[in-house]
Structure formats: C-alpha cells, structure tokens
C-alpha cells in the first residue's frame, strides 16, 4: 500500500529541473539541503529516481550507459519554497566512454562529494545482482575520507530470485559494514515492483529534516 501521509506526498508534488553543472563553479547556491544519487553506469539510477517521484521522464533513462554527463539539480517541493534539492550524479565505471570524458565526470563527482557543505546524504546505488564492485571503491573511499554520510541502496531487486535476495543483500551489507561514513542498513528496492520505495522516501525525508 502506498503511503499517502503529507510528507510522503511530497514525492508526488512539484519537482523542477534547475540546472546541469559540468564544473564546481556552476553549482547552485548552498541554501537548501541536498541529497545525491550516485552509482555505477547502468545500475538503474534514472529508473529508480523516476519511480521514487512517480514520474516517467524526470531522469533520463537509456539502454546506453553514461547518458548523465553532469550534476543535474532538481528542486523538490513548491517552486517558490522548495524543501530540498535532488542531485542526479553522472554514472561512473563506464569503460566505453572516452578516457578524457570519464576523467572529467569522475573529477566532478569527487569534487562535489568532498566540498558540498549542504549535502545531507548520498544514496549510493548498488545492483542487487552483482553487489559491491571494484569500481565502487573510489567513491566509497571519497565518502569515508570526507565524512559524507551515505546510505547504500540495492537496486533491481526484482531481477534477483526471491530465495536468493536475503543472501545478496547480506553480501552488500557485509561489504560496507566497517566503512565509517556508511549509514546503517541497506534499502533494497525495485523500480519495477515498487519494493522499498516508501522506505527510501522515508529515509530521504529524515535526512533533509
């Protein structure tokens, strides 16, 4: 059953695209709390964001990894008085993109994570089928070194057989359990079935409150 409490209804209300930033100098002011979504290319980030906010085209989805090439900022809430900003970050680990472009994306991601004072929490997406990969390590290290609170979100739960889900989530949990900036617990989600979306919405509201 969908939660229709006033707070959760925020996710069905106005969401306004503000800008895409390709460099730190282009970031919006730091006057609102921000939450950011990060993850490997093709982890299902755009699909999850769209499902989370009951949209189909809020975040661009594509069969081609690497479509998000900048920090995309969205204001959540009434346009005249938004509650927080959502930041859709470029996917990392996309080996087929030109090395120079990958280096630019990666540098932007790390610079944002290290220096954004109003960043309340990062939701780090991990494919439930594959768990934590070597390409996730640099982001995890940056988050820990910068003391940026992050919450791991397992995606594509619907693609894992029901009898294997608990073990897969436990593997992911074990991989981040000793990391100092990791928020306790894993939120297991599916943008297809809707599993875990209300839990993620509640977590976001707690982070920005």
N, C-alpha and C positions, 0 to 999 in steps of 0.2 A: 504494500500500500504506500502511495506517495505521501510524504509529509507535507501538509498544507499549512503549517504554522506560519505566522507572519514573517519570521526570519528566513525560513526556507523558501518562501515565495519570492524572496529577493532574486533567486536564481531564474525565475520566470519573468522578471521585470526587465527594465531597460538595461541594455549593455551597449556601450558606444565605443566604436573604434576611435582611438585618439591619434596615434601615430606609430610609424615603424622607425626604429632608431638603428642606424648602421654603425654608430660610434657613441662612445660615452658622452661626448659633448652634446649629443642630440636627445638626451633623456629628458622627460618632463620633470617638473619640479617635484621635490620630495615631500609635498604637503599632505599626501594621502598614504595610508598603509598599502603595501603591495604584497601580493602572493604571486609566485612564479611557478610555471610548469616547465620542467626540464626532462630530457630523456634522449636515448639513442634515436637516430632516424628510424622510422618505421615501427616505433614502439606503440603507436596508436594514440599519440598525444592529441592530434586535432580531433579525432573522433570522440575522445573522452571529453575534451573541452566542450564540443558541440552538445554531447549528451548531458553533460553536467548543467548546462544553461538552457536546455530544452530548445536548442537550435539545430539547424542543419548546415548552415554555412557561416557560422561565427568565425571558426578557424578553418583555414583551407585544408581540405583533405585531398590526397592524391595517391595513386599507386606508385608514384615516383618519389623515393625518399629525398629529403633535402629541400623541399619546397619552401619551408620557412627559413628565410635567409637574414632575418633581422629580429631585433627585440620588438615584438608587437604589443602595444599597450592598449588596454580596454578599460573604460570606466564602468563600474558596476553600480547600479542604483540610479536615482533620478539625475538627469543631466545637469540640473542646477545645483545638486547637492549629492554627489556620488558617495558611496560608502567605502569603497576600496578600489584598487586597480588590479586587474589581472594582467600578467605578463606571460606571453607565449614566446618561449625562447627557441632559437634555432636547434634543430636536432643535431646531435654530434655522432661521430663514428661512421659517417657516410664515406666509405672508401672510394667511391667512384667520382666524387666531386674533385675539381682541380685542387691541388695541394695548397695553392695560394689562397683560394677561397675558403677552404677548410680552416686554414690558419687564421684567417680574418674572423670567421664565425667563432672559432674556439677562443681567440683572444678576447672578443667581445663578451662572450659568456662568462669567462673567468673574471674579467674586469668588473662586470656588473655584480657578480656574486661577492666579490671582495669589498666593494666600495659603496653599496647602496644602504644608507642608514635606515630607510623606512621599509626595507624588505623584511616582512614578518615571518614568512616561511616559504621554503621551496618544496614543492611536491615533485619528488624525483620518481619518474615512471620507469618501471622495470617490467619487461614482458614476463608474464607468469609462466610461460612455457620454457623460457631459457634461463631465468634467474640473472644474478649479477655477473656481468662480463668484464673483461679486462678494460674495455673502452669506457666503462663506468668509473673506473678507479680515479682518473684525474679529477673528475667533478666531485666525487666523494672526498678526495684529499683537499680540494679547494674549500669545500663547505666546512670541513672539520677545522682546517687551519684558520679560516676566517670566522669561526664560531657562528656560522649562519645555521639556524635551526632548519632541519629538513625532515620531511615525512615521506617514507617510501610508499609508493602506490603501485601495486601489481595490476597490470592491465591484461586484457584479453583472457580473462578467467574462463569465458565460455569455450575457449579453444583447448582447455585442459580437461581431461576426463574427470568426472566427478570424484572417482575413487582415488585420484592422484592429486587433487587440489591441496589438501591439507599438507602433504609432504612437500609440495612445491613451494607453498607459502612459508613453511618452516625453513626450507633451504635459504630462501631470500632473507628471512629474519635472522638466521644464524650468520649470514654474510655481513650484515651491518650491525649486529648486536653490540660489538665492542667499539663502535665508532662514536666519538664523544658528542658530536652535534646531532646525531640521529634521534628523532622523536620516537618514543617507544611505540611498538606495534606496527603492523603492516595493514594498509587498507587494500583489500582485494576487490577489484572492480571489473565490470564488463560494460562497454558502451553499447553492446548489442542487447544483453538481457536486462541491464539496469542494476545488476548486483553491485552493492557497495556505494552507489552514487549518493544516497542520502547520508551515509557515514562520512563520505568525503565532503559533502556540503556542510555538514555539522562541524567537521574539523576546520574547514576554512573560516566559518563564522567565529569559531573560538579563537583562531589565530589572529584575526583582524580586530577583535573586540578590545 
